[in-house]
Amino acid sequence: MLNNKTILITGGTGSFGKCFTRYVLTHYEPKKIIIYSRDEFKQWLMADEFREYESKLRFFIGDVRDVERLKRACEGVDYIVHAAALKQVPACEYNPNEAIKTNIHGAMNVIDAALDCGVSRVVALSTDKAVNPVNLYGGTKLVSDKLFVAANAYAGAKDINFSIVRYGNVAGSRGSVIPFFHKLIKEGKTEMPVTDVRMTRFWISLTQGVELVIKALAEAKGGETFISKIPSFKVTDLAEAMLPGCTIKETGIRPGEKLHEIMVTTEDSHTTYEYDKHFIVYPQMIWNDRQQLAPSGKKVEEGFSYSSGTNTEWLSVEDIRELLKDVELEK
């Protein structure tokens, strides 16, 4: 379904954008992929990395805060994957206005550009931090999610829908604990700092995240939130997998940090359906007759929640050690 399509990725020079680009170019024959971002140096580096695909790639310098620039970039675009965001929790706390401008106003601009330029599918990346948010980053992403769901009310007769894909920190990404532990190990440390020994996280790879986005592009009807069914792990087990025999130093939970990643709340359980490899949280409001449940789904029980702390699938130390072999840490 991506063959001969023009796809625009906001924040396309990030970890997700590069993985998505390579995956699509390897598995499909897109007409064009447009990398929309504001850092010309990262675009230059990415262009060099993808030199063999230069005929399929376009690099467009712009900011999601600039709706006119977005509209120019969206001319002739079939699909948008919205990955641009300010993601660092402390930076968002210290610069709340900037986080709002990018994560909320930027989301509104992507929606307006898509509606005005004839785009047919938009998938926005969400985060576990948008669920019961305890920090500003999570709050802005919650608003962003609500905006993309509600955008379906403005589709009218246009062939367009908006959906969301939600996951937590990707294994090995800049925001995850794996590169932090890796750095300490390279420095010869034998003690691994963990903010709370009870802490758990979900394990998802970049490729799994990309595949979920492609599923949403192919199957969404409007307003769904797609969530992968993935295993959990204890952060202390990750430390042991990376450095066998290490000692653990509990440093205290940080401001804005959660003990567990939560993807579905109990409040969302009445519109959540379970599928073979994923969950879908459906919108509470129906705006048009195109919105419908995907077949084969089973409604979850009332009061269900999907948390890394109460998950039914867990990784052992040996499982983690095996998965780490496929994690590419950024330089």
DRENTOR-580813 format. One line per field, with one value per residue (C-alpha): residue number from 1; x, y, z. Coordinates in Angstrom, 3 decimals, padded with zeros to 6 digits, m for minus. Each point is the difference from the previous one (the first is absolute). Last residue first. Example, Ala and Ser with C-alpha at 12.3 -4.5 7.8 and 13.67 -1.06 7.14 Angstrom:
2
k <- (2 | 1)
X <- (013.670 | m001.370)
Y <- (m001.060 | m003.440)
Z <- (007.140 | 000.660)
***
This chain:
331
k <- (331 | 330 | 329 | 328 | 327 | 326 | 325 | 324 | 323 | 322 | 321 | 320 | 319 | 318 | 317 | 316 | 315 | 314 | 313 | 312 | 311 | 310 | 309 | 308 | 307 | 306 | 305 | 304 | 303 | 302 | 301 | 300 | 299 | 298 | 297 | 296 | 295 | 294 | 293 | 292 | 291 | 290 | 289 | 288 | 287 | 286 | 285 | 284 | 283 | 282 | 281 | 280 | 279 | 278 | 277 | 276 | 275 | 274 | 273 | 272 | 271 | 270 | 269 | 268 | 267 | 266 | 265 | 264 | 263 | 262 | 261 | 260 | 259 | 258 | 257 | 256 | 255 | 254 | 253 | 252 | 251 | 250 | 249 | 248 | 247 | 246 | 245 | 244 | 243 | 242 | 241 | 240 | 239 | 238 | 237 | 236 | 235 | 234 | 233 | 232 | 231 | 230 | 229 | 228 | 227 | 226 | 225 | 224 | 223 | 222 | 221 | 220 | 219 | 218 | 217 | 216 | 215 | 214 | 213 | 212 | 211 | 210 | 209 | 208 | 207 | 206 | 205 | 204 | 203 | 202 | 201 | 200 | 199 | 198 | 197 | 196 | 195 | 194 | 193 | 192 | 191 | 190 | 189 | 188 | 187 | 186 | 185 | 184 | 183 | 182 | 181 | 180 | 179 | 178 | 177 | 176 | 175 | 174 | 173 | 172 | 171 | 170 | 169 | 168 | 167 | 166 | 165 | 164 | 163 | 162 | 161 | 160 | 159 | 158 | 157 | 156 | 155 | 154 | 153 | 152 | 151 | 150 | 149 | 148 | 147 | 146 | 145 | 144 | 143 | 142 | 141 | 140 | 139 | 138 | 137 | 136 | 135 | 134 | 133 | 132 | 131 | 130 | 129 | 128 | 127 | 126 | 125 | 124 | 123 | 122 | 121 | 120 | 119 | 118 | 117 | 116 | 115 | 114 | 113 | 112 | 111 | 110 | 109 | 108 | 107 | 106 | 105 | 104 | 103 | 102 | 101 | 100 | 99 | 98 | 97 | 96 | 95 | 94 | 93 | 92 | 91 | 90 | 89 | 88 | 87 | 86 | 85 | 84 | 83 | 82 | 81 | 80 | 79 | 78 | 77 | 76 | 75 | 74 | 73 | 72 | 71 | 70 | 69 | 68 | 67 | 66 | 65 | 64 | 63 | 62 | 61 | 60 | 59 | 58 | 57 | 56 | 55 | 54 | 53 | 52 | 51 | 50 | 49 | 48 | 47 | 46 | 45 | 44 | 43 | 42 | 41 | 40 | 39 | 38 | 37 | 36 | 35 | 34 | 33 | 32 | 31 | 30 | 29 | 28 | 27 | 26 | 25 | 24 | 23 | 22 | 21 | 20 | 19 | 18 | 17 | 16 | 15 | 14 | 13 | 12 | 11 | 10 | 9 | 8 | 7 | 6 | 5 | 4 | 3 | 2 | 1)
X <- (027.303 | m003.534 | m000.382 | m001.166 | m002.006 | m000.028 | 002.320 | m001.975 | m002.886 | 002.065 | 001.065 | m003.593 | m001.218 | 002.787 | m000.936 | m003.615 | m002.550 | m003.594 | m003.443 | m003.167 | 000.437 | m000.780 | 002.986 | 000.407 | m003.582 | m003.031 | m003.174 | m003.267 | m002.754 | m002.770 | 001.211 | 001.605 | m002.150 | 001.119 | 001.054 | m000.344 | m001.100 | 001.147 | m002.662 | m001.509 | 000.395 | m000.966 | m003.557 | 001.071 | 000.702 | m000.222 | 001.129 | 001.722 | 002.937 | 001.289 | 002.927 | 001.548 | 002.092 | 002.699 | 001.366 | m003.062 | m002.593 | m001.408 | m002.637 | m000.097 | m003.063 | m001.215 | 003.583 | 000.917 | m000.726 | 002.042 | 002.965 | 001.787 | 003.724 | 001.457 | 003.765 | 000.924 | 001.769 | m000.634 | 002.381 | m001.052 | 002.517 | 002.539 | m000.457 | 002.707 | 003.634 | m000.140 | 003.513 | 000.097 | 003.133 | 001.163 | 000.379 | m000.730 | 000.234 | m002.499 | m002.363 | 000.324 | m000.867 | m002.968 | m001.157 | 000.085 | m002.118 | m002.616 | m001.386 | m003.317 | m001.019 | m001.899 | m003.594 | 000.190 | m002.276 | m002.086 | m002.113 | m002.995 | m001.504 | m000.859 | m000.315 | 003.474 | 001.082 | 002.878 | 001.520 | m000.497 | 001.749 | 002.855 | 000.330 | 000.052 | 002.746 | 002.117 | m000.299 | 000.924 | 003.049 | 001.028 | m000.068 | m002.479 | 000.576 | m002.455 | 001.374 | 000.181 | 001.237 | m000.132 | 003.720 | m000.582 | 002.292 | 002.488 | 003.733 | 002.209 | 003.173 | 002.930 | 001.233 | 002.744 | m000.743 | m001.334 | m002.435 | m001.219 | m000.599 | m001.934 | m002.199 | m000.954 | m000.415 | m002.479 | m001.994 | m002.124 | m000.341 | 002.765 | m001.513 | 001.443 | m003.322 | m002.803 | m001.434 | m003.758 | m002.596 | m003.086 | m001.124 | m002.709 | m002.568 | m001.222 | m002.187 | m000.317 | m002.103 | m001.798 | m003.795 | 000.137 | 003.439 | m000.539 | m001.269 | 003.029 | 002.155 | m001.448 | 002.334 | 002.995 | m000.800 | m000.537 | 003.405 | 001.654 | m001.662 | 001.352 | 003.383 | 000.071 | m000.849 | 002.609 | 002.682 | m001.285 | 000.425 | m002.279 | m002.146 | m002.739 | 000.840 | 001.923 | 003.237 | m000.644 | 000.809 | m001.709 | 001.085 | m002.475 | m001.324 | m001.559 | m001.690 | m001.570 | 001.877 | m001.957 | 001.876 | m002.453 | m000.852 | 003.619 | 001.277 | m002.616 | 000.813 | 003.755 | m000.548 | m002.110 | 002.714 | 002.611 | m002.157 | m000.082 | 003.429 | 002.085 | m001.496 | m000.997 | 003.515 | 001.431 | m002.325 | 000.894 | 003.764 | 001.307 | m002.493 | 000.373 | 003.782 | m000.293 | m002.329 | 001.945 | m002.450 | m000.470 | m001.941 | 000.158 | m001.217 | m003.059 | m000.276 | m001.788 | m001.448 | m000.990 | 002.119 | m000.455 | 000.528 | 000.777 | 003.341 | m001.681 | m002.681 | 002.634 | 001.779 | m003.261 | m000.703 | 003.316 | 000.107 | 000.649 | 003.404 | 001.583 | 002.884 | m001.233 | 002.182 | m001.230 | 000.690 | m000.817 | 002.817 | 002.426 | m000.506 | 003.637 | 001.030 | m001.999 | 002.762 | 001.144 | m003.527 | m000.324 | 003.150 | m001.151 | m003.432 | 001.616 | 001.993 | m003.093 | m001.857 | m003.620 | m001.735 | m002.135 | 001.382 | m002.082 | m000.236 | m000.816 | m001.787 | 000.162 | 001.107 | m000.342 | 001.981 | 003.494 | m000.963 | m002.734 | 002.302 | 002.816 | m002.315 | m001.702 | 003.373 | 001.251 | m003.170 | m000.145 | 003.530 | m000.420 | 000.625 | m003.689 | m001.300 | m003.059 | m000.163 | m001.663 | m001.011 | m000.633 | m001.610 | 000.985 | 000.030 | m000.961 | m003.054)
Y <- (006.817 | m001.324 | m003.489 | m002.696 | m002.565 | m003.425 | m001.714 | 001.633 | m002.361 | m003.014 | 001.679 | 000.988 | m003.576 | m001.258 | 002.527 | m001.139 | 001.898 | 000.136 | m000.569 | 000.347 | 003.730 | 001.436 | 002.341 | 000.781 | 001.245 | m000.715 | 000.713 | m001.909 | 001.463 | m001.363 | m003.087 | 000.387 | m000.061 | m002.698 | 000.949 | m002.329 | 002.766 | 003.629 | 002.120 | 002.767 | 003.643 | 000.555 | 000.939 | 003.380 | 001.882 | m002.675 | 001.017 | m002.169 | m000.648 | m003.591 | m001.246 | m002.752 | m002.777 | m001.996 | m003.389 | m002.244 | 002.683 | 001.557 | 002.713 | 003.177 | 002.281 | m000.988 | m000.424 | 003.667 | 000.935 | m002.998 | 001.573 | m001.370 | 000.488 | 000.270 | m000.118 | m000.822 | 001.722 | 003.412 | 002.948 | 003.660 | 000.925 | m002.794 | m003.172 | m000.592 | m001.032 | m003.757 | m001.361 | m003.450 | m002.134 | m001.703 | m003.772 | m000.154 | 003.389 | 000.411 | m002.764 | 000.997 | 003.626 | m001.144 | m002.213 | 003.051 | 001.884 | m002.737 | m001.120 | 000.088 | m001.777 | 001.499 | 000.186 | 003.013 | 003.023 | 001.627 | 003.067 | 000.305 | 003.312 | m000.764 | m003.077 | m001.372 | m003.156 | 000.728 | 003.103 | m001.528 | m003.217 | 002.088 | 001.788 | m003.346 | m001.264 | 003.075 | m000.521 | m003.677 | 001.045 | 002.492 | m002.757 | m000.283 | m001.126 | 001.293 | 001.442 | m000.878 | 001.817 | m001.801 | 000.620 | 003.760 | 002.626 | m002.593 | 000.779 | m002.860 | m000.713 | m001.709 | 003.040 | m000.518 | 003.069 | m002.249 | m001.472 | 003.467 | 000.894 | m003.217 | 000.666 | 003.381 | m001.474 | m002.545 | 002.428 | 001.301 | 003.546 | m000.278 | m003.177 | m003.392 | m001.711 | 002.417 | 002.030 | m000.356 | m000.837 | 001.562 | 000.179 | 002.533 | 000.462 | 002.674 | m000.651 | 001.497 | m000.537 | 003.340 | 000.013 | 001.585 | m000.498 | 002.569 | m002.427 | m002.179 | 002.741 | m000.959 | m003.006 | 002.074 | 002.761 | m002.419 | m001.584 | 003.439 | 000.923 | m003.195 | 000.752 | 003.418 | m001.488 | m002.744 | 002.589 | 002.108 | m002.753 | m002.376 | m001.114 | m002.602 | m001.445 | 002.517 | m001.338 | m003.337 | 001.798 | 001.091 | m000.067 | 001.565 | m001.839 | 002.030 | m001.480 | 001.569 | 003.290 | 002.391 | 003.183 | 001.857 | m002.817 | m001.143 | 003.548 | 000.677 | m003.224 | 000.595 | 003.545 | m001.165 | m002.504 | 002.765 | 002.173 | m002.854 | m001.673 | 002.804 | 003.165 | m001.723 | m001.351 | 003.457 | 001.617 | m002.622 | 000.601 | m001.272 | m002.850 | m000.791 | m000.171 | m002.277 | m002.442 | m000.206 | m000.615 | 003.197 | m001.414 | m000.969 | m003.534 | 000.762 | m002.590 | 001.634 | m001.881 | 000.931 | 003.124 | 001.992 | 003.344 | m000.750 | 001.882 | 003.259 | m000.543 | m000.616 | 003.228 | 001.883 | m001.713 | 000.983 | m001.552 | m003.372 | 001.438 | m000.074 | m001.276 | m002.412 | m002.918 | m002.092 | m003.695 | m002.472 | 000.875 | 000.152 | m003.664 | m001.133 | 003.173 | m000.968 | 000.633 | 003.106 | 001.405 | m000.799 | 001.961 | 002.978 | m000.129 | m000.076 | 003.103 | 001.773 | m000.301 | 001.188 | m003.156 | m001.355 | m003.108 | m000.583 | m003.568 | m000.432 | m002.326 | m002.843 | m003.444 | m002.171 | m002.291 | 001.515 | 003.638 | m000.287 | m001.530 | 002.479 | 002.973 | m001.329 | m000.672 | 003.483 | 001.681 | m002.016 | 000.881 | 003.662 | 001.617 | m000.127 | 002.410 | 000.224 | m002.888 | 000.624 | m002.930 | 000.054 | m003.229 | m002.167 | m003.118 | 000.712 | m002.272)
Z <- (018.244 | 000.057 | 001.458 | m002.351 | 001.948 | m001.661 | 002.495 | 002.820 | m000.747 | 001.122 | 003.256 | 000.658 | m000.397 | 002.305 | 002.683 | m000.348 | m002.057 | 001.184 | m001.571 | 002.123 | 000.595 | 003.436 | 000.402 | m003.697 | 000.052 | m002.173 | 001.933 | 000.189 | 002.205 | m002.204 | m001.808 | m003.397 | m003.124 | m002.425 | m003.510 | m002.980 | m002.399 | 000.371 | 001.622 | m002.088 | m000.928 | m003.632 | 000.931 | 001.343 | 003.222 | 002.702 | 003.491 | 002.610 | m002.278 | m000.217 | 002.075 | m002.090 | 001.509 | m001.761 | m001.048 | m000.233 | 000.600 | 003.162 | m000.021 | 002.084 | 000.169 | 003.492 | 001.217 | m000.495 | 003.626 | 001.157 | m001.747 | m003.061 | m000.723 | 003.491 | 000.541 | 003.582 | 002.895 | m001.522 | m000.389 | 000.054 | 002.694 | 000.426 | 002.053 | 002.578 | m000.489 | 000.615 | m000.573 | m001.577 | 000.073 | m003.164 | m000.215 | m003.696 | m001.719 | m002.829 | 001.087 | 003.664 | m000.805 | m002.087 | 002.870 | 002.322 | m002.536 | 000.264 | m003.329 | m001.827 | m003.193 | m002.961 | m001.199 | m002.320 | 000.461 | m002.748 | 000.880 | m002.321 | m001.098 | m003.620 | m002.193 | 000.723 | m001.842 | m002.392 | 001.579 | 003.452 | m001.053 | m001.441 | 003.338 | 001.836 | m002.321 | 000.761 | 003.747 | m000.371 | m002.029 | 002.670 | 002.581 | 002.848 | 003.574 | 002.609 | 003.239 | 003.672 | 003.120 | 003.364 | 000.633 | m000.142 | m001.550 | m001.165 | 000.052 | m001.263 | 001.951 | m001.725 | m001.939 | m002.570 | m002.115 | m002.763 | 002.554 | 000.953 | m003.654 | m000.617 | 003.044 | m001.452 | m003.495 | 001.433 | 002.160 | m002.858 | m001.345 | m002.589 | m001.426 | 000.920 | 000.680 | m000.905 | 002.864 | 000.191 | m002.648 | m001.526 | m003.632 | m000.831 | m002.759 | m002.404 | m003.031 | m003.436 | m003.123 | 000.235 | 000.310 | 003.438 | 001.518 | 002.746 | 002.647 | m000.705 | 001.522 | 003.403 | 000.245 | m001.084 | 002.475 | 002.887 | m000.650 | m000.057 | 003.299 | 001.565 | m001.569 | 001.653 | 003.384 | m000.322 | m000.718 | 002.874 | 002.572 | 001.925 | m002.924 | 000.531 | m003.424 | m002.122 | 001.528 | m001.722 | m003.226 | m003.225 | m003.623 | m002.406 | m003.062 | m002.807 | m003.070 | m003.110 | m000.474 | m002.223 | 000.882 | 002.243 | 002.397 | 000.296 | 000.530 | 002.680 | 001.855 | m000.172 | 001.276 | 002.939 | 000.945 | m000.144 | 002.287 | 002.505 | m000.009 | m001.498 | 001.481 | 003.245 | 000.540 | m000.669 | 002.529 | 002.606 | m000.169 | 003.363 | 000.268 | m003.712 | 000.329 | 003.050 | m001.839 | m003.262 | m002.827 | m002.015 | m002.897 | m003.676 | m000.781 | m002.143 | m002.758 | m002.922 | m002.978 | m003.554 | m000.546 | m003.213 | 001.737 | 003.631 | 000.100 | m001.024 | 002.616 | 002.646 | m000.895 | 000.384 | 003.337 | 001.584 | 003.495 | m001.665 | m000.918 | m003.437 | m002.087 | m002.652 | m001.016 | m002.919 | m000.398 | m002.781 | m002.425 | 002.939 | 000.887 | m000.208 | 001.868 | 003.073 | 002.559 | m001.884 | m000.093 | 003.718 | 000.838 | m002.075 | 001.613 | 003.429 | m000.973 | m001.372 | 003.294 | m000.347 | m001.181 | m002.843 | m001.713 | m003.125 | m001.282 | m003.688 | m002.406 | 002.453 | m001.161 | 003.086 | 002.329 | m000.020 | m000.609 | 002.628 | 002.605 | m000.687 | 000.345 | 003.124 | 001.662 | m000.868 | 001.179 | 003.229 | 001.069 | m000.919 | m003.407 | m000.947 | 002.594 | m002.200 | m002.440 | m003.374 | m002.188 | m003.747 | m001.163 | m003.000 | 002.202 | 003.605 | m000.070)
***
